[in-house]
Amino acid sequence: MTTSFDLKNGASLENCHTNFFALADLNGIKWRKFSTDIVSVDILEDPVLLSYSKCIAAGILAVWRRIITQKHIIHQTPQEINSLCCNKELWIFWYEEEPDLSGLISSNLTEIEQGSWESGLSYECRTLLFKAL
């Protein structure tokens, strides 16, 4: 099968998500995306990583990712770009009732976006949901 999302190993979420969606009731899935302007050098003080570890410890489905902006690419060496010292996002997923996030999400994080299955999940959001699973 050939799609615009072909990868070198032939695996793409577009080619494999249909079976999962058929097996699971995803109508109640909701999510929130958090970010911060703080770029922490010390991973023990990074608000995204701290919040992520607290969510995982509390049994909440979460994933984080680095966000490389154009200014990072222009002003940094390849080693700095590959380091953890860049902007990050925290994505939290849940089913039906929202979990109590008080005490889990750092006060330095700002909610950027939120959504649900009913409003549609973008390819980016579906990919991160599978990564969190």
ABEGO torsion letter per residue (X at the ends): XBBAABBAAGBBAAAAAAAAAAABBAAABBBBBBBBABBBABAAABAAAAAAAAAAAAGBBBBBBBBBBAAAAAABBAAAAABABBBBBBBBBBBGBBBBABGABBAABBBABBBBAAAEBBAAAAAAAAAAX
